[in-house]
Amino acid sequence: MLKLSKKVDYGLILLGELGQGNGREQSSAREMALRHKLPPHMAANILKALAAAGLVTSVRGAQGGYQLGRPAEQITLSQIVEALEGPVNLVDCVGTGTGCDLTLSCPTMKPMRVVQRRFQLFMDTLTLAEIIFGREDPTLDPKAHENAHLPG
């Protein structure tokens, strides 16, 4: 079953805290780990990976810590997942996958590419701000899935 890894889950928790208020809040990895009952070593590694991707910045010194690298409205779920886990490929024959033994005769390869594109679009457009504050994009129709179909 498709689900976010613990690393991504914890990353969202940490980013959510940093994104509260004006997004310029600063907190140490240790403080956040203790506050959210996360393993401190794992929180530190997650924040390092997010910093390497430019999603957070670190400030050194006694009053140092981490803060968002850009506004929460400019950070997407896709960027977060890729920073922590690499690219998402739902099946081997889409994205950067090399395929499987059935690639030449697979009846679901084309439909799965459609699913991959739509899933990637969702991840590319869902922002950290929407995740933190629970605001949904008002242009999304919750019943759109009823009318959606895969091209034949």
C-alpha positions as CSV (number, residue, x, y, z in Angstrom):
1,M,0.0,0.0,0.0
2,L,1.2,3.5,-0.8
3,K,2.0,5.5,2.3
4,L,4.5,8.2,3.4
5,S,7.6,6.9,5.2
6,K,8.3,7.8,8.8
7,K,11.1,10.0,7.5
8,V,8.6,12.1,5.4
9,D,6.0,12.1,8.2
10,Y,8.6,13.4,10.7
11,G,9.8,15.9,8.1
12,L,6.3,17.2,7.7
13,I,6.0,17.6,11.5
14,L,9.3,19.5,11.7
15,L,8.5,21.7,8.7
16,G,5.0,22.3,10.1
17,E,6.5,23.7,13.3
18,L,9.0,25.9,11.3
19,G,6.2,27.1,9.1
20,Q,3.9,28.3,11.9
21,G,3.5,32.1,12.2
22,N,5.5,34.0,9.6
23,G,7.8,31.0,8.7
24,R,10.8,32.8,10.1
25,E,10.6,30.9,13.4
26,Q,13.8,29.3,14.4
27,S,14.2,26.1,16.5
28,S,16.9,23.6,17.1
29,A,16.6,20.0,16.0
30,R,16.9,18.8,19.6
31,E,14.1,21.2,20.8
32,M,11.7,20.1,18.0
33,A,12.5,16.4,18.5
34,L,11.8,16.6,22.2
35,R,8.6,18.7,21.7
36,H,7.2,16.2,19.2
37,K,8.7,13.0,20.8
38,L,10.8,12.2,17.7
39,P,14.2,10.4,17.8
40,P,16.6,13.3,18.1
41,H,19.2,11.8,15.8
42,M,16.6,11.1,13.1
43,A,15.2,14.7,13.4
44,A,18.7,16.1,13.0
45,N,19.3,13.9,9.9
46,I,16.0,14.9,8.4
47,L,16.7,18.6,8.9
48,K,20.2,18.2,7.3
49,A,18.6,16.6,4.2
50,L,16.0,19.3,4.0
51,A,18.7,21.9,4.3
52,A,20.7,20.3,1.5
53,A,17.6,20.6,-0.6
54,G,17.2,24.3,0.3
55,L,13.9,23.7,2.1
56,V,15.3,24.9,5.4
57,T,18.3,26.9,6.4
58,S,20.4,26.5,9.5
59,V,21.6,29.3,11.7
60,R,24.7,28.6,13.8
61,G,25.5,29.8,17.3
62,A,24.0,29.7,20.7
63,Q,20.7,31.1,19.5
64,G,20.9,29.1,16.2
65,G,18.5,26.6,14.8
66,Y,16.6,25.8,11.7
67,Q,14.1,27.9,9.8
68,L,12.2,27.6,6.5
69,G,14.4,28.3,3.5
70,R,11.5,30.0,1.7
71,P,7.8,30.7,2.4
72,A,5.6,27.6,3.1
73,E,3.6,28.6,0.0
74,Q,6.6,27.9,-2.1
75,I,7.5,24.5,-0.7
76,T,5.7,21.5,-2.2
77,L,5.0,18.0,-1.0
78,S,7.0,16.7,-4.0
79,Q,10.0,18.7,-3.0
80,I,9.8,17.4,0.6
81,V,9.4,13.8,-0.4
82,E,12.2,14.0,-3.0
83,A,14.5,15.6,-0.5
84,L,14.0,12.8,2.0
85,E,13.3,9.8,-0.1
86,G,14.1,10.6,-3.7
87,P,11.7,10.5,-6.7
88,V,8.4,8.8,-6.3
89,N,7.6,6.1,-8.8
90,L,4.4,4.2,-8.2
91,V,5.5,1.3,-10.3
92,D,8.8,0.4,-12.0
93,C,7.7,1.3,-15.6
94,V,7.0,5.0,-14.9
95,G,9.1,8.0,-13.9
96,T,12.8,7.0,-13.8
97,G,12.0,3.3,-13.4
98,T,13.6,0.9,-15.8
99,G,10.6,-1.4,-16.2
100,C,9.9,-5.0,-15.3
101,D,9.7,-8.3,-17.1
102,L,6.3,-7.4,-18.5
103,T,7.2,-4.0,-19.9
104,L,6.8,-5.1,-23.6
105,S,3.4,-6.7,-23.1
106,C,2.0,-4.9,-20.0
107,P,-1.7,-3.8,-20.4
108,T,-1.5,-1.4,-17.5
109,M,1.7,0.5,-18.4
110,K,-0.1,3.3,-20.2
111,P,-2.8,3.8,-17.5
112,M,-0.2,3.7,-14.8
113,R,1.7,6.5,-16.5
114,V,-1.5,8.5,-16.3
115,V,-1.8,7.7,-12.6
116,Q,1.8,8.6,-12.1
117,R,1.4,12.0,-13.9
118,R,-1.7,12.9,-11.9
119,F,-0.1,11.8,-8.6
120,Q,3.0,13.8,-9.4
121,L,0.9,16.8,-10.3
122,F,-0.9,16.5,-7.0
123,M,2.4,16.4,-5.1
124,D,3.8,19.3,-7.2
125,T,0.9,21.5,-6.4
126,L,0.2,20.7,-2.7
127,T,2.1,23.2,-0.7
128,L,3.5,23.1,2.8
129,A,1.2,26.0,3.7
130,E,-1.9,23.9,2.7
131,I,-0.6,21.0,4.7
132,I,0.2,23.1,7.8
133,F,-3.0,25.2,7.9
134,G,-5.4,22.7,6.3
135,R,-6.5,25.1,3.6
136,E,-7.6,23.3,0.5
137,D,-7.3,24.9,-2.9
138,P,-10.9,26.2,-3.6
139,T,-10.5,25.4,-7.3
140,L,-10.3,21.7,-6.6
141,D,-13.7,20.0,-7.0
142,P,-14.0,17.2,-4.4
143,K,-16.4,15.4,-6.8
144,A,-14.1,15.6,-9.8
145,H,-13.0,12.0,-9.3
146,E,-16.5,10.9,-10.2
147,N,-16.2,12.2,-13.7
148,A,-12.5,11.3,-14.2
149,H,-11.5,8.4,-16.4
150,L,-8.4,7.0,-17.9
151,P,-7.9,7.5,-21.6
152,G,-8.5,4.3,-23.5
